Amino acid sequence: MNIENPAAAKLLIWATKRRKTYPRLHRLICVVLGSDVFCSIPRGIVFPHPYGIVIHSETVIGDNTIVMQQVTMGGKSLIDPVGAPILGDNCYVGAGAKILGPVRIGNNVTIGANAVVTKDIADGNVVVGVNQILEKS
Protein backbone atom coordinates (compact mmCIF):
# COMPACT_ATOMS: atom_id res chain seq x y z
CA MET A 1 0.00 0.00 0.00
CA ASN A 2 1.51 3.29 -1.08
CA ILE A 3 -0.69 6.18 0.03
CA GLU A 4 0.70 9.70 -0.03
CA ASN A 5 0.00 12.15 2.78
CA PRO A 6 -1.73 15.38 1.70
CA ALA A 7 0.04 18.69 2.37
CA ALA A 8 -1.88 19.34 5.61
CA ALA A 9 -0.86 15.94 6.98
CA LYS A 10 2.77 16.50 6.02
CA LEU A 11 2.64 19.80 7.90
CA LEU A 12 1.13 18.11 10.98
CA ILE A 13 3.76 15.35 10.92
CA TRP A 14 6.58 17.86 10.46
CA ALA A 15 5.32 20.05 13.32
CA THR A 16 4.76 17.08 15.64
CA LYS A 17 8.28 15.76 15.07
CA ARG A 18 9.62 19.21 15.96
CA ARG A 19 7.15 20.12 18.73
CA LYS A 20 9.89 20.56 21.33
CA THR A 21 11.91 22.86 19.08
CA TYR A 22 8.96 24.88 17.76
CA PRO A 23 6.19 24.47 20.37
CA ARG A 24 4.20 27.54 19.27
CA LEU A 25 4.25 26.50 15.61
CA HIS A 26 3.17 22.97 16.56
CA ARG A 27 0.31 24.39 18.62
CA LEU A 28 -0.76 26.72 15.79
CA ILE A 29 -0.84 23.89 13.25
CA CYS A 30 -2.80 21.70 15.68
CA VAL A 31 -5.33 24.50 16.20
CA VAL A 32 -5.73 25.10 12.47
CA LEU A 33 -6.33 21.38 11.85
CA GLY A 34 -8.39 20.88 15.01
CA SER A 35 -5.96 18.15 16.06
CA ASP A 36 -3.83 17.34 19.10
CA VAL A 37 -0.99 15.01 18.18
CA PHE A 38 1.73 14.72 20.79
CA CYS A 39 3.06 11.17 20.36
CA SER A 40 6.20 10.09 18.51
CA ILE A 41 5.42 9.78 14.82
CA PRO A 42 6.45 6.42 13.28
CA ARG A 43 7.74 5.71 9.79
CA GLY A 44 5.10 5.47 7.12
CA ILE A 45 2.20 6.92 9.12
CA VAL A 46 -0.57 8.26 6.91
CA PHE A 47 -3.21 10.84 7.85
CA PRO A 48 -5.43 10.98 4.70
CA HIS A 49 -7.65 13.59 6.37
CA PRO A 50 -5.67 15.08 9.29
CA TYR A 51 -8.57 16.90 10.94
CA GLY A 52 -9.80 16.35 14.49
CA ILE A 53 -7.19 13.72 15.36
CA VAL A 54 -6.33 13.50 19.07
CA ILE A 55 -3.41 11.30 20.14
CA HIS A 56 -2.08 11.09 23.72
CA SER A 57 1.63 11.82 24.16
CA GLU A 58 2.32 8.31 25.53
CA THR A 59 0.54 6.48 22.70
CA VAL A 60 2.83 4.24 20.64
CA ILE A 61 1.92 3.76 16.99
CA GLY A 62 3.54 1.13 14.78
CA ASP A 63 5.00 1.70 11.35
CA ASN A 64 2.83 2.01 8.23
CA THR A 65 -0.37 2.84 10.09
CA ILE A 66 -3.26 4.76 8.54
CA VAL A 67 -5.21 7.07 10.86
CA MET A 68 -8.37 8.65 9.50
CA GLN A 69 -10.11 11.86 10.64
CA GLN A 70 -11.72 12.39 14.07
CA VAL A 71 -9.75 9.53 15.69
CA THR A 72 -9.00 9.63 19.42
CA MET A 73 -6.25 7.56 21.06
CA GLY A 74 -5.71 8.17 24.74
CA GLY A 75 -6.64 7.56 28.36
CA LYS A 76 -10.08 6.44 29.50
CA SER A 77 -10.81 9.41 31.75
CA LEU A 78 -9.41 12.56 33.30
CA ILE A 79 -9.78 11.04 36.76
CA ASP A 80 -7.56 8.04 35.94
CA PRO A 81 -5.46 9.13 32.93
CA VAL A 82 -2.91 6.32 33.39
CA GLY A 83 -2.11 4.34 30.30
CA ALA A 84 -2.24 4.96 26.58
CA PRO A 85 -2.75 2.63 23.61
CA ILE A 86 0.00 0.73 21.84
CA LEU A 87 -0.67 -0.06 18.18
CA GLY A 88 1.23 -2.60 16.13
CA ASP A 89 2.46 -2.22 12.57
CA ASN A 90 0.27 -1.97 9.46
CA CYS A 91 -2.94 -1.00 11.28
CA TYR A 92 -5.88 0.93 9.87
CA VAL A 93 -7.89 3.15 12.21
CA GLY A 94 -11.20 4.24 10.64
CA ALA A 95 -12.84 7.63 10.86
CA GLY A 96 -14.15 8.53 14.31
CA ALA A 97 -12.66 5.48 16.04
CA LYS A 98 -11.77 5.73 19.72
CA ILE A 99 -8.96 3.66 21.26
CA LEU A 100 -9.01 4.27 24.99
CA GLY A 101 -6.83 3.18 27.88
CA PRO A 102 -3.71 1.03 28.14
CA VAL A 103 -4.74 -1.40 25.39
CA ARG A 104 -2.50 -3.31 22.99
CA ILE A 105 -3.52 -3.52 19.36
CA GLY A 106 -1.72 -6.20 17.35
CA ASN A 107 -0.19 -5.99 13.90
CA ASN A 108 -2.39 -5.82 10.79
CA VAL A 109 -5.52 -4.86 12.75
CA THR A 110 -8.38 -2.95 11.13
CA ILE A 111 -10.47 -0.75 13.41
CA GLY A 112 -13.70 0.26 11.72
CA ALA A 113 -15.23 3.70 11.57
CA ASN A 114 -16.65 4.88 14.90
CA ALA A 115 -15.48 1.72 16.68
CA VAL A 116 -14.64 1.96 20.38
CA VAL A 117 -11.74 -0.17 21.60
CA THR A 118 -11.10 -0.61 25.33
CA LYS A 119 -9.67 -4.18 25.26
CA ASP A 120 -6.57 -5.75 23.76
CA ILE A 121 -6.90 -6.89 20.13
CA ALA A 122 -4.81 -9.73 18.68
CA ASP A 123 -2.97 -9.62 15.34
CA GLY A 124 -5.01 -9.59 12.14
CA ASN A 125 -8.44 -8.90 13.64
CA VAL A 126 -11.14 -6.50 12.49
CA VAL A 127 -12.93 -4.46 15.19
CA VAL A 128 -16.34 -2.83 14.77
CA GLY A 129 -18.82 -1.30 17.21
CA VAL A 130 -17.74 -1.50 20.84
CA ASN A 131 -15.00 -4.15 21.19
CA GLN A 132 -16.72 -6.45 18.68
CA ILE A 133 -14.22 -8.56 16.78
CA LEU A 134 -15.33 -9.93 13.43
CA GLU A 135 -14.50 -13.59 12.91
CA LYS A 136 -11.60 -14.35 10.59
CA SER A 137 -12.65 -16.27 7.51
N, C-alpha and C positions, 0 to 999 in steps of 0.2 A: 504494500500500500504506500503510495507516494503522494500525499496530500500536502499542498503548499499552504503555509499560513498567510492570511491576508495582511495588509500593511498594519492595521490596528493591532493585530495579534503580535506581529513582530515588534511593534513599539512596546506593548505590554511585557513581552518576554525580555526585551532589552532593558527596560526600566526595572523589572523585578530582579534581574541578575545584578544590577548596579544600585539596588535600593539603599545600601549602606553608604555608598559614595555620593549619590544624588537623591537623598530622601525626599526633598520637596518636589523634584521632578517625578519621582515614582508616585508620590501621593497625587499630584496633578493628573497624571495619566490614568491612575485608578479612578479618580473622581470623574474624569471625562468619559471613561468606559463603564462607569458604575460597577467597578470590580474591586475586590480586595484580594490580591495575590501576594502572599508573603513567604511561601515555601521556596525551597530550592527547586529550580527548574531543570528537569532532566533532558537528556538528548532526545530529539525527535518528538517533543510534545507538540500537539497541534490544537489550537483554539480556532476552529472554523468561524465561530461567531463569538468574539471575546467580550461579550457584554453581560454584566450581572454575575460574574464568576467570583465566588468567595472561597478562598482556600486558606486554612489555618497555617500558621508559620511552622508548626511541627509535623504537618502532613508530609509523607514521603510518597512520591509518584514515580513509578517505573518508567523506563524508556519506551518511546514510541506509543504514547498514550494519547488518545483523542478526548478532549473535554469540550462538550458543547456549552451553549449559553445557559445562564441561570443555574449553574451547578453550585452546590455548597458542599464543602468537605471540611469538617471540623468537629469540635466537641459537642456533646449532647445537650449541655445547658451552661448557663452562666454560673450557676451555683456550684457545679462540679465540672469545671472545664478540663479536667485531666484526660489526656489521651487524644490522639488524632489518628486518622486513618493511614494505613500503609497500603498502597496499590502496587501490584506486580507490573510486569512488562506487558506491552501490547494490549492494554485495556481500552475499552470504549465506554465513556460515561455520557449517557444521553441527556438531552435538554431537560433542565429542571430537576435532575436527580439530586438526592441528598444522601451523603455518606457521613454518618454521624458516630462519633465515639472512637475508642481505640480498636477498630476492626481491621482485620487483614483481608485484603482482596487478592486472590491468586493471579497468576499470569493468564492472559488470553480470556479475561472475563468481560462480558458485555452487560452493562447496567442500562436498562431501558429508560426511556423518557419518563420523568416524574417518579421514578422508583425511589424508595426509601430503604437504605441499607443500615442496619444496626447490629448485624451479626457477621461473623467471618464467612467468606465465600471461597470455596475451593477453586483450583485451576479449571479453566474452560467452561465455567457455568454461565448461564444467562439469568439475570435477575430482573423481575418485573414487580410492580405493586410494592407491597411492604414485605421485604424479605422472602418473596416467593421465588423459588428457583425452578426454572423450567427444566424438565427432564431431558437429558441428552438422548439423542436418537442413535 
